[in-house]
Amino acid sequence: MTGNTPAPAKLSKSRFGSTVPSQADLALLSQPLTLPFSGKVIKNRFCKAALSESLAGAQGQFDKDHLDRFVPLYDAWAAGGTGLMLTGNVMVDRTMREMEHNVSVEDSRDLGRLKVWAQTVQKHGAAIYAQISHPGRQTHGHLTENPVAPSAIPVSNFHPLMSFNPPRELTTEEIHSIIARFVKTSEVLYEAGFDGIELHAAHGYLISQFLNPRTNERTHDQYGGSLENRARFLTEIVEGIKKVTPKEFSIGVKLNSVDFGRRRQGGAGGEEEVDEHLEEAVQVAVMLEGLGVDFIEISGGSYESFATGLLDGNGVPDGSPNATTTTTTAGEKKAKKTAASSSTQKREAHFAVFAERISRALKSTKIILTGGFVTASAMADSLKSTNSGTHIDMVGLGRTLCQEPDLPNLILSGAVTGAVRMPKTPGGFFDDVFICGGNIRRMANRKSPVASLGRLAVSCDHYAYSMDYAKVAVHKVKTIFS
């Protein structure tokens, strides 16, 4: 290991994919992308998806000790070749946080340290966008006693060791105040030199709660009811940010497939069909393009989606390399593998159908598709336009970059076929989160990521990360016996 950058993980023979990308595919993945409204140029087509770092202070503070952990982490990711860097959740209200150790930016108190964070990424030629968010009702019970939401609808108890306190309904005046918080946070991040922000309108957090008719039952003001009203919270945030920042400050939005319907199998030829309610997602995307949003990142899921069919029985997104099967015989497994061809293999991404539907409706705004990419060939294939007008412009990578922060460079050099396989663990998706969270802490401590179960078992960084979730579990136990 040299300097501030952790040494890369050793190359493993156990990788996804069977062939390295062709020269044409490498040229596609390395091609710069110009964003339509800000004019920002992203150096290649790799995006690091947002991952909660959980490295700030217990009250969301971002002092020097915390900066000293963010710098080596983001130096490793940026040096690894990613073109667009999305940070983990940056909260607009430090009293309302998704996780205990989220960074919170309410004002300019941490401006100098935020500048260093941005420069750490930009010195490698990458762009850095802060994903800014408010959790609404989806904040763990031990963090927020009185959460807020568009409507007083509680989060379902999807996991026995997690609990969320029932929310109260926001007043119209409080909604205006939260919109102002998003605008202020964006203004501070612009002053700190960030290239832009991504509004987190997915995964069940507050903007998502406004968009979703299942969590927004407001009837007494202009923030509920019709799609236009449910999207008003989001569109007014975008409009507010545009008023206080220059054109060159870029805005992206993460949208959620779950908010607008369910995926289901059964179309002709085994293709996935998409509920007609996905047309609402298309309409929201078109609204955002009209407001000058540079990109829309397509993702999916929320805490509740673990219990409502988006994920497989072990909490793993459909199409994930860790997804499980209930078939037992060799013949059944072979048949299942063959049947998964057109909709899963052609994209190798969890939310491809959703992304394709939206992309056909957009003329300028770019699409980032995040979720499930593990082979270099599938990453390149996703960027190839189709006769139907479908276009995916960037590939979002998350947990794979926790195992191997230099994966983009390895792919672009033609050295690897895809990502390193995650170790098989009984907990599926949640074990993936544990592994990646621990590796984030290892990189923050200037150590190399680890992949083997043996090394994970003795990694203090992974045990430290698990303590955050232990607090969640302890609060749940207390509520049961109180």
N, C-alpha and C positions, 0 to 999 in steps of 0.2 A: 504494500500500500504506500502511495506517495502523496504528499500534500494533504489536502482536505478531502480528497475523493476516495471512498472505499474501493477496495479492489473488486473487480467483477466476479460474479460467481463462476466457478469452473464449468467449462462446457461439459454437458452430460450427453451420453449416448442415448438417453431416454428422452427423445424429443417428439413433438407432434410433426407430422408431415413426412413425406418420403422423398421429395426432391427439392433442391434449392430453386429459387425463382429464376426464370429466364431473364436475359438482359432486358427484354421489353418490359417485363414486370418490374424489374429493379428501377428502370427509367421512370415508370409510372409512380412507384412509391416514393421516389426521390424528387419528383417534380414539385417546384414551388407552387403555392396557392395564393392568389390575390383575393382578399376579401372584398366584397362588392361595395360596401358603403363607407368604411373607414379607409380603404386602400391598403390596409396592413398586408404584408407579404409574409406568409408562413413558409419556412424553408423546405419542408417536405410534407408528406401526407400522414405522419404519425402524430397522434394526440395522446398525451398522458391524461387519462380520465381522472376525475376528482376522487381522492381517497382521503378519508378523515385521518389526519396525522396524529391527533391526540397528543400534541407536544407542547401546547401552550399552558399557561397557568390555570389553576383550579377555578379562577373566576374569569377566564378568557383573556387574561393579560398576556402581553407579548413583550417581555423585557429582555435584557441582554442574554440572560441564561437560556431563554427559550429560542432567541435568534441563533444562538450558537449551536443549536440542534437542527434548526431549519436549514441553515447554510450548507452543511455537508450533505444533507438529504437531497436538497434540490440541486446542488452541484452535481451529485451522482446522476440524477435523472437527466439533467440538461446535458451533461457531458456524454450521456449515453445515446444521444442522437435524436431525441424527440423534438419535433418542430413546434408544437403547441402544448404548453404546460398549463393544465387546469389545477388549481390548488384544491385542497380539501375545503370543507365548509368554513367560510368566514362569516361569522354571525353579525347581524346588524344591531343586535341587542344582547349585551352580555348577561342580562338576567333571564334570557330565553335562549338556551343553547341545545343543540342536537346531542352533543357529547360533552362531558365535563371539561375536557381540555381543548375545545375548539378555540381558534383565534377569534377574537371579537374586535371589530373596528367600528367605533361609534363616533370618533372625532380624531383630531390630529395628534393625540398624545404620543402615539408610537410611529410618527411619520418617518423619522430617521431610520428606524429599524425596518420599516416596510420598504424603504428605498433600497436598503442592502439586500433584502429578500428578492426584490425585482431584479436588481443588478446581477445577483448570483446566477440567475437563469439567462438573462440577456447577454452576458459576456460570452456565452456559447452559441449565440446566434438564434436562440429560441425565443418565442414570445410567451409571456406569462399573463394569464387571466385568473383573477380571483373568483372563485365560485361563491357568490354571496347568497345568504339564506336566512330564513326565520323558520323555526320548527313548528310554530303553531301548536297544535295539540300533541304532536309527536315528539315530546321531550320526556325523558325518563323521570319517573316519579320522584326519585331522590334529588333531582336537580330543580324541578319546578313544581311548587305546590299548587299553583293556580294557573295552568296553561290557558291559552286563548285559541279561538278558532272562528271560522265564519259562522258556524252553528254549534250548539252545545251537544255534539255527537261524540261520544267517547271512542277511543281506539279499542278495537277488539283485542282481547288477550290471546295473541297468537302463540305465545311461548310461555311455559309455566314459570320461568325465572325472570320475566320482564313485566313491568307494570307501568302504566301511564295514568296520571290523575285525570279525572273528568274535566274537560275544558268548559269555560264559559264563553258565551257569544260576544264577539267584539261589537262595540258601538261604531257607528259611522265615523265619529270623531277619532276613535282609536285607529280605525283603518287608515284615515288620512295621516295620522301620526306615524304609522308603520311605513307607509309609502315614503314619507319624508326621511325615515331612517335609511331605507334602501338608497335613496338619492344621495344623502350625506355620505354614506359609506363609499359609494361609487366616486364621489367628488374627492374624498381623501385618497382613495387608491389611484385616481388619476394624478393627483399631486405627488404621490409616491413613485410615479413612473411606471405603473403597471400598464400593459398594452391594452387591457380591457377588463371587462367583468363578464361572468356568466351568471345569469339569474337561474337559481335552482327552482324550477317549476315542476319538479318530478319527485318520485319516491315518497310521496305522502306528506311533504312539508307544506308550509302555509300557502304558498302560491298554488301548489297542487290542490290543496284543500278548497280553495276558491273555485278552481276550474271544475272540480269533480262534483256532479250533482248529488252524489251519495253522501258528501260531507258538507255541501253548501245548500241549505234549505231556506236561505234568507228570502223574504218576500216584501220587506218593508223599506228597502232602499235600492239603489242602482247597482248593488254588488251581488245580487242573487237573482235566480229565475232564468232568464234567457241566456244563451251562450254569450252574447255580447256583454251582458251584465256580469256573468261569472268570470269573464276574461278581463273585466275592467280593472281589477286590482293589478294584474300583470301589465296591461297596456299603459296604465297611468304611471307605473314605476318606470317603464321604458321612456315614456314621454318626459318624465321628470328628470331622468338622467341626461337625456339629450339636451335639456335646457341649460344644464350647469357644466357640461363638458364639451370639448370641441369635437368636430366631425371625426378626427383621427382617433378618438378614444372609442374602442370597439365594444359592441354589446353582442353577446350570444345568449341563448336560452336553452336550457335542458328541458325537454318535454317528456311526458310519461305515457307509455302505451296503455297502462292500466286505467288511467283516468277517463279514457274515451271508449272503453269496451273491452271485450275479451277475445283472445285468439281461440280458434277452434279448428280441428281437423275435419276433413270430409269433402273437400271440393273435388272436381273432376281431376283424375290423374294423381290424387293424393295431395294436391296443393292445399296450403292453408287458406281458409276463408277468414275474412275479417268482418267483425260486426259492423253494421251500418253506422253505428255511433262513432266509428273512427272518422267519419266525415266531419265531425266536430273538431277533431284534431287538425284536419286539413284546413278548416276555416280559421282556427287559431294561428296556424303557421302562416297563412296568407295575411292575416292581420299583422303579424310580427314583421313580415317582409315589408308591408306597407309603412311600417314605422322605422325601417332602416336597420333591422337586426341582421348582423353579418352572418351568423350561423345558428342552426338549430341542432343540438345534440339529441339524438334519439336514444332513450334508455327505457327502463320500465321497472315496475315493482314498488312496493311500499312494505312497511311492516305487516300490514293486513294481507298483502298478496301472498304471504307465506301460507295463509290459511284458506285462500280462495281460488286456487287453481293455476296461478301463473307458474308456480314452481312445482317440481316433482315432489314425490312423497318425502324426500329427505331434505327439502328446502333448497333444492338446486334448480336454477333456471333451466327450462326446457332447452335442449341443444347444447348444454354445457358439457365440457369434457368430463365433469364429475357427476353428470346425471346418471341415475340408476335405471335398471330395467327389472321388471318383474318376471320376465321370461326365464325359463330354466333349462330348456333343452337346446342343444347345439342348432337344431333346425329352426327353432323359434328365434334364436338370436340372429342367425343368418338372415332370416326373413325380415326381421325388424330392421337390421342394418341396411338391407336392400331397399326397403320401403321408405327409408329416411332421406332418399336422394335429393329430390328437386328442391324442397323448401328448406332443408337443413344444410345439406352439403354445399349448395350453391352459394350460401352466404356464411355459414358457420357462425352466425350471429343470432342472438336471442330475439331481436326485434326487427328483423329485416323487412318483413311484410309491412309493418307499420311505417318504417322509413321509406320504403318504395312508394307507398300511397301518398305520403307527404311530398316526396321529391318531385313527383310528376306535376304537382300543382305550383311549384315555385319556379320563378324565372331567374332570380338572382341570388337569393339567400342560399348559403352552402349548407350541406348536411354532413354531420359527423355521426357515424354509427358506432356505438359502444356496446360491447357485450359478447363474449364467446369466441373472439378471434384467437386462434392458436397456431395456425399454419401460415407461412409466408405467402403461399399460393392463393389461399382464400382472401387474405388481406388485399392482394393485388387484384383478384377477380372482382372484389366488391367495388373497386374504383372504376370499373369498365362500364361505360354507359350502354344502355340497351335501346333497342328500337322503340320501346314503349315510352321513352323519355325519362326512365329511371336514372338517377345519378346519386352516387355516394361520393363525397369529396374528401373525407378524411376517415381514418380508422382509429377508433378509440381503444386504448389498451389500459387495463387497470392492474389486476393482480399479477399478470405476467411480468410487469415491470417492477414488482416488489421482489420477485425471485431473481430477476435479471435486468437491472436498470439500463444496461447497454444493448438490449435486444434490438432496437432500431438500427444501431450501427452494425450489429452482427448480421442482420438480414440484408442491409444495403451493401455490405461487403461480399455477399454471396456465401457467407461462411456456414449458415445454418438453414435448416428447413422450417423451423418454427420455434415455438416456445418450449422451454423445459417442462416436462410433465410434473405436476404437483404430486407429492407423495399421497398415496391412498390412505385415507383416515376414516374412521367410522362416523365422524360427525358431519361429513360432506361439506356443504357450503359454510357452515359456521367454523369448521376447522380451517377452511381456506382463509376466512377472515382472521382467525388467530395467527396463522402462519404469516400472512401478509402484514398484519399489524406489528408482529414481532420483528419482521424484517425491516419495516419502516424504522423502528427504534434502533435496530442494529446499524442501518445506514446513517441515522442521525448521530450515532455514537462512533462513526467512522470505522465501522466493521463491515465485513462482507455479508451479504445475505446467505442464509443456509436453506437447504432443501431437504436433507435427509431427516427421517424421523428421529434417529439417534441424536443428531446434533440439536434438533429442536427440543428434545427432552431435557437437555442440559443448558439451554440458552436462557440466561437471566433476562434478556430483553423480552423474550416471549412471555415469561412469567410476569414481568412488570406490566406488559400490555394487558394481560388477562386480569390484572387487579382492577382495571376500569370496569370490566364487566362483572367482577365480583361484587362491586358496590351496588350494581343494578340488582343482582341476585339477592343480596342482603336486604335491600329495601323491600323486595317482593316478599321475602320471608316475614319481615316485620309487619307488613300489611296483612298477611294471612293471620298472624297471631295477635294482632292489635284489636 
